[in-house]
Amino acid sequence: MSKNLLCCWLVASLLFLLAAAPGPASASGATTELHIIRLASDGATVLQEKTVSYQWMKDNLPVHGDGLTHYYHQGPVFEGDMWDPAETQNLKDKGALMGSNSRDLCDLVGGMQPGDEVSFLAVDG
């Protein structure tokens, strides 16, 4: 077990929309803040924590995605090649997103060392 256990409890998804106003069908439990907590190896003692808004992340961290390009997740295909190299089947649109690296977020509370663990928890569980 590592000396420190780093848990990044996400009150929101790491991917966030950077629109001025929420879209018509925003995700359930959507929020504009992220709460990051570094815990000791006992899993209970808070060593460091920080709350940041999506605007702070946009202004202070590298941003990935342009807010216009839609990103897709492909699930398995149950006939032929399971992963459909042509990427034409079983696609799920995840929206036009922008986000930050989890590494950059963990670094806000001291970063991680080899053997540390990270957990992500969305507001909807």
N, C-alpha and C positions, 0 to 999 in steps of 0.2 A: 504494500500500500504506500502511496506517495506521502511525502511530508505534508503537502497542502492539497486540498481538494478544491478545485476551482469550479464553481457552478455559476453559469450565466443564466439566471432565471429570466426568461423573456416574457415580458408582459405584452409583447407584440411579436410579430414575426420578424426575422432578420431582414426580410425583404419588406420594404415599405413603399407606399405610394407617396409621391412628392407633389401631388396636385394641390392647388390652392384650396379647393373645396372637395369633399369626399364625392366619389362617384355614386351613381344611383344604386349600385348593388355592392356596397362595400362589405367586406368579410364580417361575420358576426364577431363581436367582441373586439372590434378594431380599436386601436388606441394610437396616441401620438408620442408615447414615451416608452423607454426601455429601462428597466431596472436591472443592474448587473451587480451580483454579490459574489465575493470571494470568501469561501468558508474554510475553516481549519479542517484537519483530517478527521475530527470528530463529527463532521457534517452538520454541526449546530452553531459553533462559534463564528461570528462574522468578523473577518479580518479586515475587509475593505468593501465598500459599496459605492455605487454611483448611479444616478438617474440622469438620462439624457433624452432630449426630445429629437424627433426626426429632423427638425430644422438644425439643431446643433450638430447632428451627425453629418448632414449635408454640407454644413459650413466648415467642419473640422476633420472629417475623415474622407479617404478616397471613396468615391461613389461608383458603383458598378451598375450598368444599365442606363438607358437614356430616357426612360419614362414613356417611350413611344413604341419600342420594339416589344412584341409579345413573346413570352418564353413559354415553352411547352414541356410537359413531362410525358414520356411514352411508357405505357405499361406493357406487359408481355402480350404477345400474340400467340394464340393457342393452336394455330395451323401453320405448318411450314417453319420458317426461321422465327424462333420466339421473340427476337428483338428487332425484326423488320428493318434491315439496314437501309431501306429506302425511306424509312420514317414517315410512312403514310397511314399507318393503322394505330388505333387505340391511343390517340394523342389527347392530352388534356391541356387546355389553354390556362396558364397561370397568371395571365394578365401582363400589362405593360408596367414592369416593375423597375425600381431602383433600390439599391441596398448597400450594405457595408459588410466587410469580411468579419467573421466571428473572431478571428485573431485580433483585429484592431479593437474590437469591443472588449475582449478579455484583457488586452493590454491596459485598458483604462483602470483596472483594479489590480494591477501587478503582473499580469500575464500568466503564462503556464510554464511548467517545467516538465521534463520527461517523466512519465508515470502519472501526471495529474489527469483528472477526468473533468469533462465539461458536460453539463446538462442544460437543456433548453425547455422552458415551460411556457406555453402560450396561455393567455388569459382565459381561454375556453377549455383549458386542460389538455 
